[in-house]
Amino acid sequence: MKGHTEFMGNTLSPAAIALRVVHAGIAVVEIVCLGRVWHGALTGRRDRTLGVAIAILAAEGVGLVIGRGNCPLGPLQREVGDPVPLFELVLPPRAAKAAVPVLTVIAVIGVAINLARMIARRGLSRTSTGRYTNLLAVPAARRRSPSRCA
């Protein structure tokens, strides 16, 4: 076909090739973000890059909700003439279908561990109103002792 190119075993339009490259780039960034989340979970190190990584993964999560569990770029990919889902380029079809839910669970667990570490480190405690308060900031004279009865 005129204007189409053989790319990774498929004959694709220039738009499909460009979208595949962009899609692959997004996937690489998100895998790096997942690695950063787990680095923070395992080492306890937190900085601005952890927040950025969590924000990027959260944005992908919103996209997955919009796509009802499927990548939101999938329909666009098919529209430009690329019938092969991104993960199927590197994984067998069954593993490719399982990749998104598995990676989602791994990301949620990593974020939860980071959140738990943050709460523990800052001495945050949930009050009866559902709000978090910093117990370390309460003056010692007003802090309730765990041994005293109410």
C-alpha beads as a LAMMPS data file, in Angstrom:
LAMMPS data file: protein, C-alpha beads

150 atoms
149 bonds

1 atom types
1 bond types

-500.0 500.0 xlo xhi
-500.0 500.0 ylo yhi
-500.0 500.0 zlo zhi

Masses

1 110.0

Atoms # bond

1 1 1 0.000 0.000 0.000
2 1 1 1.157 3.491 -0.812
3 1 1 2.375 5.368 2.263
4 1 1 2.433 2.226 4.418
5 1 1 5.561 0.725 5.898
6 1 1 6.496 -2.710 7.174
7 1 1 7.034 -2.186 10.921
8 1 1 7.638 -4.987 13.429
9 1 1 5.876 -7.562 11.251
10 1 1 2.873 -5.391 10.304
11 1 1 2.173 -3.122 7.365
12 1 1 1.331 0.179 9.034
13 1 1 0.494 3.722 8.019
14 1 1 2.815 6.526 9.138
15 1 1 0.161 7.576 11.688
16 1 1 0.020 4.039 13.097
17 1 1 3.816 3.880 13.362
18 1 1 3.921 7.262 15.116
19 1 1 1.188 6.217 17.551
20 1 1 2.948 2.908 18.242
21 1 1 6.194 4.745 19.031
22 1 1 4.406 7.264 21.289
23 1 1 2.457 4.455 22.978
24 1 1 5.667 2.508 23.590
25 1 1 7.280 5.648 25.019
26 1 1 4.367 6.120 27.413
27 1 1 4.668 2.480 28.483
28 1 1 8.398 2.882 29.162
29 1 1 7.780 6.019 31.252
30 1 1 5.093 4.204 33.248
31 1 1 7.350 1.187 33.882
32 1 1 10.050 3.600 35.122
33 1 1 7.423 5.229 37.374
34 1 1 6.447 1.809 38.712
35 1 1 10.110 1.144 39.471
36 1 1 10.373 4.501 41.285
37 1 1 7.280 3.714 43.369
38 1 1 8.741 0.371 44.412
39 1 1 12.158 1.922 45.060
40 1 1 10.435 4.252 47.517
41 1 1 8.412 1.394 48.998
42 1 1 11.486 -0.759 49.614
43 1 1 13.969 1.919 50.709
44 1 1 11.680 4.476 52.322
45 1 1 13.213 7.240 50.212
46 1 1 10.754 9.917 49.196
47 1 1 11.300 12.981 47.081
48 1 1 9.602 14.927 44.339
49 1 1 10.211 12.179 41.761
50 1 1 8.116 9.770 43.829
51 1 1 5.219 12.214 43.777
52 1 1 5.579 12.672 40.025
53 1 1 5.709 8.900 39.500
54 1 1 2.564 8.386 41.571
55 1 1 0.792 11.191 39.686
56 1 1 1.680 9.657 36.310
57 1 1 0.469 6.224 37.425
58 1 1 -2.716 7.795 38.812
59 1 1 -3.339 9.470 35.440
60 1 1 -2.924 6.082 33.750
61 1 1 -5.355 4.650 36.293
62 1 1 -7.927 7.282 35.318
63 1 1 -7.351 6.347 31.673
64 1 1 -7.939 2.692 32.480
65 1 1 -11.176 3.556 34.280
66 1 1 -12.305 5.568 31.245
67 1 1 -11.309 2.656 28.997
68 1 1 -13.151 0.190 31.293
69 1 1 -9.954 -1.698 32.069
70 1 1 -8.440 -1.364 28.607
71 1 1 -5.838 1.109 27.466
72 1 1 -7.573 4.253 26.224
73 1 1 -5.179 4.393 23.259
74 1 1 -6.427 1.010 21.967
75 1 1 -9.388 2.379 19.974
76 1 1 -7.235 5.163 18.515
77 1 1 -4.596 2.591 17.626
78 1 1 -7.176 0.497 15.725
79 1 1 -8.559 3.616 14.057
80 1 1 -5.164 4.455 12.526
81 1 1 -4.776 0.887 11.277
82 1 1 -2.749 -0.870 13.967
83 1 1 -4.691 -3.972 15.048
84 1 1 -2.049 -5.351 17.443
85 1 1 -2.296 -4.228 21.103
86 1 1 0.998 -2.883 22.431
87 1 1 1.642 -5.636 24.984
88 1 1 1.021 -8.298 22.295
89 1 1 4.112 -7.027 20.501
90 1 1 6.262 -8.356 23.348
91 1 1 4.050 -10.902 25.153
92 1 1 1.843 -13.830 24.138
93 1 1 -1.860 -12.806 23.864
94 1 1 -2.898 -14.364 27.193
95 1 1 -0.032 -12.740 29.102
96 1 1 -0.651 -9.436 27.299
97 1 1 -4.294 -9.430 28.416
98 1 1 -3.218 -10.116 32.028
99 1 1 -0.461 -7.472 32.004
100 1 1 -2.657 -4.445 32.728
101 1 1 -4.488 -5.919 35.762
102 1 1 -1.266 -7.398 37.175
103 1 1 0.667 -4.148 36.754
104 1 1 -2.244 -2.236 38.293
105 1 1 -2.185 -4.431 41.407
106 1 1 1.599 -4.070 41.650
107 1 1 1.289 -0.272 41.379
108 1 1 -1.499 -0.034 43.974
109 1 1 0.465 -2.154 46.458
110 1 1 3.588 -0.017 45.938
111 1 1 1.662 3.227 46.433
112 1 1 -0.047 1.797 49.536
113 1 1 3.304 0.843 51.067
114 1 1 4.636 4.360 50.403
115 1 1 1.517 5.878 51.964
116 1 1 1.783 3.614 55.019
117 1 1 5.451 4.573 55.462
118 1 1 4.563 8.259 55.185
119 1 1 1.819 7.956 57.787
120 1 1 4.102 6.014 60.146
121 1 1 7.001 8.418 59.690
122 1 1 4.955 11.549 60.296
123 1 1 3.072 10.147 63.254
124 1 1 -0.257 10.650 61.566
125 1 1 -3.310 9.105 63.127
126 1 1 -6.895 9.007 61.988
127 1 1 -9.322 10.778 64.308
128 1 1 -12.947 9.838 64.996
129 1 1 -14.011 12.414 62.397
130 1 1 -12.037 10.607 59.691
131 1 1 -9.404 13.329 59.449
132 1 1 -5.706 12.712 59.886
133 1 1 -3.910 14.578 62.632
134 1 1 -0.260 14.740 63.550
135 1 1 0.056 13.308 67.057
136 1 1 3.628 14.533 67.256
137 1 1 2.414 18.149 67.069
138 1 1 0.090 17.828 70.091
139 1 1 1.737 19.203 73.243
140 1 1 2.810 16.400 75.597
141 1 1 0.547 17.693 78.405
142 1 1 -2.535 17.291 76.199
143 1 1 -1.545 13.984 74.586
144 1 1 -3.496 10.997 75.925
145 1 1 -1.418 8.195 77.277
146 1 1 -2.244 4.764 75.837
147 1 1 -2.243 3.332 79.381
148 1 1 -4.913 5.706 80.728
149 1 1 -8.563 4.844 80.407
150 1 1 -10.948 7.375 78.903

Bonds

1 1 1 2
2 1 2 3
3 1 3 4
4 1 4 5
5 1 5 6
6 1 6 7
7 1 7 8
8 1 8 9
9 1 9 10
10 1 10 11
11 1 11 12
12 1 12 13
13 1 13 14
14 1 14 15
15 1 15 16
16 1 16 17
17 1 17 18
18 1 18 19
19 1 19 20
20 1 20 21
21 1 21 22
22 1 22 23
23 1 23 24
24 1 24 25
25 1 25 26
26 1 26 27
27 1 27 28
28 1 28 29
29 1 29 30
30 1 30 31
31 1 31 32
32 1 32 33
33 1 33 34
34 1 34 35
35 1 35 36
36 1 36 37
37 1 37 38
38 1 38 39
39 1 39 40
40 1 40 41
41 1 41 42
42 1 42 43
43 1 43 44
44 1 44 45
45 1 45 46
46 1 46 47
47 1 47 48
48 1 48 49
49 1 49 50
50 1 50 51
51 1 51 52
52 1 52 53
53 1 53 54
54 1 54 55
55 1 55 56
56 1 56 57
57 1 57 58
58 1 58 59
59 1 59 60
60 1 60 61
61 1 61 62
62 1 62 63
63 1 63 64
64 1 64 65
65 1 65 66
66 1 66 67
67 1 67 68
68 1 68 69
69 1 69 70
70 1 70 71
71 1 71 72
72 1 72 73
73 1 73 74
74 1 74 75
75 1 75 76
76 1 76 77
77 1 77 78
78 1 78 79
79 1 79 80
80 1 80 81
81 1 81 82
82 1 82 83
83 1 83 84
84 1 84 85
85 1 85 86
86 1 86 87
87 1 87 88
88 1 88 89
89 1 89 90
90 1 90 91
91 1 91 92
92 1 92 93
93 1 93 94
94 1 94 95
95 1 95 96
96 1 96 97
97 1 97 98
98 1 98 99
99 1 99 100
100 1 100 101
101 1 101 102
102 1 102 103
103 1 103 104
104 1 104 105
105 1 105 106
106 1 106 107
107 1 107 108
108 1 108 109
109 1 109 110
110 1 110 111
111 1 111 112
112 1 112 113
113 1 113 114
114 1 114 115
115 1 115 116
116 1 116 117
117 1 117 118
118 1 118 119
119 1 119 120
120 1 120 121
121 1 121 122
122 1 122 123
123 1 123 124
124 1 124 125
125 1 125 126
126 1 126 127
127 1 127 128
128 1 128 129
129 1 129 130
130 1 130 131
131 1 131 132
132 1 132 133
133 1 133 134
134 1 134 135
135 1 135 136
136 1 136 137
137 1 137 138
138 1 138 139
139 1 139 140
140 1 140 141
141 1 141 142
142 1 142 143
143 1 143 144
144 1 144 145
145 1 145 146
146 1 146 147
147 1 147 148
148 1 148 149
149 1 149 150
